[in-house]
Amino acid sequence: MVQRGAGKLLLGVVQAVADMGAEGGDQTSRSRVLEWKAGDELVLTSEGDLRFLVRAAWLDRRLVFAYALLRTN
């Protein structure tokens, strides 16, 4: 129990040192890019909640639109 507590404390200290200056600064945040695949085929790419690119002609764009609306709310 003591080892686990010490491990969490050490992890917290390391994270605090690594995150110095990350709060409220002028740093830009990058949204992650997701690739949606069906089998080996790239179907859709998305960047955060802002940009969705349909890569497969067979994908119904209404489904992508509905997903984008649900993600932003």
Protein Blocks (a to p, Z undefined) as FASTA:
>chain_A
ZZmmmmmmmmmmmmmmmmgokgopabdcddddddddehjacfbdcehjlbccdfbfklcf
klmmmmmmmmmZZ
